[in-house]
Amino acid sequence: MTKHPIQITILNDSRQVVCEAECGIDWSSPEATDLASQRIKDRFGEGIQLAYLDLAEVEDNHDILQWNDIIKNKNLSLPLLLLNGQPRISGPFDIRQLLDTVEAEIEIMD
């Protein structure tokens, strides 16, 4: 269980086709985010929240507009994994990589 609250955010753009062979996790799928949320809860307890933001759906949001600029300026790939608002993985990742990244973040915070 973590002593520190962590906000996990997955930024993605459903308008983009990243891989024609449908490789990687489709984070826009509620099943994928539900499974990830359950694995996070099982491994770390209740102090960690997961949010998914589709850049295609929230273009008028100020934070999303800022992220669009950051993604473009830093040439980041989507999906983008954020922990407490900081980019941690740019490009395709799976649930195992997400969990490992959260674990590393917890170790750093302790």
Secondary structure, DSSP 4 states (H G I P E B T S, - for coil): --SS-EEEEEEE-TT----TT--S--TTSHHHHHHHHHHHHHHH-SSEEEEEEETTT-TT-HHHHHHHHHHHHTT--SSEEEETTEEEEES---HHHHHHHHHHHHHHH-
